[in-house]
Amino acid sequence: MTLPTTIDLPSIEDNQNSNDRDKYLKDLVKELQGMYESLTENINGFIRNDTEVDQAKWTPTLNGTVAGTFTYTTQVGWSVRQGIYTELFFDIEWSSTTASGNIYLELPYKVTKSSGKPFVGAVQYTLALAATYPVVVINAIPDTYRGEFWICGPTVTTIQKAILNTGHLIGSIRYIGLEDE
């Protein structure tokens, strides 16, 4: 949610008698409380939106360009939303999958539109990949809910990461989301 640019308060002209004025003042207080909550969430950071659960927790989910299921051994994530800025932290390990193609992380908020891929995050990955692919990054793909994993290094062409049957990815990414979520 972004900060409001206008303030829409209840009109006092419609409240002529004392009962109406009491209602007006209650409505006004409620509106101001809502505005204050929005301001503090945007300034302090908005950590998910379900008050029934630990608001910081987010369950990271992997998928492939050919859909399938993952058997997770670790699936821990945190999501912090500050205005339209989203910061994610994840630790995902899987022991098997039926998915195939290229691997990606399902993001909790849609990434803003962009003509490039400016939102890149750091990833720590399964040690078995280190010799072949010295660097794995996550890219938040504009106008989607996808965080794609890409491999690069001095001796390899930068390409999307194909799914392995087992793996472990730990990382973080910060991106700009849409304002109306």
N, C-alpha and C positions, 0 to 999 in steps of 0.2 A: 504494500500500500504506500502511496506517496503522500506527502503533506498536502492538505487542502490549500487551494489558492483563493477560495472565497469562503465566506462564512454565511450560512443560511440559518438564521435564528427565527424562532416563532415571532409573528407580528403582534405587537401590543394593540394595534388599532382594532382588532377583532375582539378585544377583551374589555368590555365596558363595565360589567358589574364585578363585585368583589369575588364571587365564586370563579368567574372567568379569569380574574387576575391571579388567583391562587393557582389555577391550572396553568396559566401562562408562566408563572414563576417556576413551577415544577418542571414544565417542558423545557424552559430555558436552562435550568440547572442540569437536566438530563443531557441536553445538547452540548453544553459546555464540558461536562464530564466525558462525553464521548470524544470530543475534540482533544481534550487533554490526554486521554488514553492513546489516541492515534499519534499525537505528537511524541509521547514518551516511547511508544513502540518504534517509531521511526528514528528517534535519536539514540535510544539505548539498544536497539536491535530487536527484531521480532523473531522469536524462536518458536517456529511452528505455530499452530493455531488451535490445538485441541487442549482445553483446560483440564480434561479428565486424565491425561497422561503426562509423563515427563516431556515438557514441550521442546526440549533440546534434541530429543532422539528422533532420528529419521532412519528408516530401514532401507539401506542401499540395495538395489536389485540390478543384476546384470541381465543382458539379453544378447542375442546374436542377430545378425542381419537375416538369418534363417532361424525363426523362433524355435525355442525348446525350453526345457527346464534345467535348472541348476540345483545340485545338492550342495547346500552350504554347510561349511564347518564353522565359519565365522562370518557374521553379517552385522557389523556395527557401523553406525553412522550418526553424524551430528549435522544439523542444518541451522544456520543463523541468517535471518533475513533482516536487513537494515535498510528501510526504504525499498528501493528497487535492487539493492546490492544483495547478492546471495553468496554465502560462503559455506562450502560443504567439506566435511572431513569423513573419510571412509576407511574401513578395514574389511575386506571381503576375501574369503578363502572358500574354494569349492573343491569337492572331491570327485565330481563327475558332472557331465552335462550332456543333454541331447541336442542342445543348440549348436549351430554351426555358422560359418561365415566369419564376419568381423565382430569383435566384442564391443559392447558399449554399456554405459551406466545410465539407468533411467533417472533423470533429474527431477526434483520435486517441483520446480517452477520453470516455466517456459523461458527460453533465452531470447533476449531482445533481437530484433532484426539487425543485420549488419552485412556489409558487402564482403567482409573478410571473416577470419576466425581469430579474433583478438583475445579470446578467453582461454588461456592455457594454464593448466595446473601441473603440479609435481606428483610423480608416482614412484613408489618403491614397489618392486615386483619380485616374482619368484626368481631365486638366484640362478636357476638353470638357464634363464634367458640371457644373463649378463654377458656371456662370452660372445654371443651372436649379435645382440641388440643392446648396446651400452646405455641407451636412453629410451624410456617410455614416458609419454606425457598423456594428459587427458585434455581434450578440446571440447568446450561447450559449444555445440553446433548452433549457430543462429537460427531463430524461428522454429526451434524444436525443443523437445525434452530430453535430448541425447547428449551424453558426455562420451565421445569416442576416444578410444585408446589408440595412440599412434606410436610407431617405433621409428627411431632414427639413430644415426651414428656416423662416424667418419667413413665406414666401408659399406653402408647400406643406404638405399634410397628410402626417403621418408614415405611410409605407407601405413595404412590402418592395420591394427593388430588382429590377426586371426585368433579365434578361440582355441585354447588348449583344453584337453579333457580335465586337467586339474590346474589349479593356479592360486596365487595369492597376490592381491593388489591392495596397497595402502597408499592413500594420497589425500590431496586437498585441491580445491579449485574455487576461485572467486569469479563470479560473472554478474552481468547486469540482466535482470529479469524484466518481465513486463510489469507495468504499473497497476493493472487491474486484476490482481489474483487474490 
